[in-house]
């Protein structure tokens, strides 16, 4: 019984201790760290989106240039056929 009362007393002393509490400094540091992480994530997503859109635009431009070149080639072939038929 004596050991049980010593264990309960020791447990109460350890739970009442403020030495394990981070205090206001710990909470402020954690809050600032969370805000910084949120800003970095937001910035990274913005930059990734910009790169992805840039790649899509470059691909669309190259497809348009290829289609234009194909149309020019078809027009040249049509003119050559017309000239041969004359």
SVG drawing of the C-alpha trace seen along z (x, -y; Angstrom):
<svg xmlns="http://www.w3.org/2000/svg" viewBox="-5 -34 16 36">
<polyline fill="none" stroke="black" stroke-width="0.4" points="0.0,0.0 2.9,-2.3 4.3,-1.8 1.0,-2.6 0.7,-5.8 4.3,-6.8 3.5,-6.0 0.3,-8.1 2.2,-11.0 5.0,-10.8 2.5,-10.8 0.6,-13.8 3.9,-15.7 4.9,-15.0 1.5,-16.1 1.5,-19.3 5.0,-20.2 5.2,-23.0 8.7,-22.0 7.3,-20.0 5.1,-22.8 6.5,-24.7 5.2,-28.0 4.3,-31.0 7.6,-31.0 7.1,-27.5 3.5,-28.3 4.7,-31.5 7.6,-29.6 5.2,-26.8 2.7,-29.3 5.4,-31.2 6.8,-27.9 3.3,-26.9 2.8,-30.2 6.2,-29.9 5.4,-26.4 2.0,-27.5 3.6,-30.3 6.3,-28.0 3.7,-25.5 1.6,-28.2 4.6,-29.7 5.7,-26.2 2.3,-25.4 2.2,-28.8 5.6,-28.2 4.7,-24.6 1.5,-25.8 3.4,-28.5 5.9,-26.0 3.1,-23.6 1.2,-26.3 4.3,-27.5 5.0,-23.9 1.4,-23.6 1.6,-26.9 4.9,-25.8 3.4,-22.5 0.3,-24.3 2.5,-26.7 4.6,-23.9 1.4,-22.0 0.1,-25.1 3.4,-25.6 3.4,-22.0 -0.2,-22.4 0.7,-25.6 3.7,-24.0 1.5,-21.0 -1.0,-23.4 1.7,-25.2 3.1,-21.9 -0.4,-20.9 -0.9,-24.2 2.4,-23.8 1.5,-20.3 -1.9,-21.6 -0.3,-24.4 2.2,-22.0 -0.6,-19.7 -2.5,-22.7 0.7,-23.8 1.1,-20.2 -2.5,-20.1 -2.2,-23.3"/>
</svg>
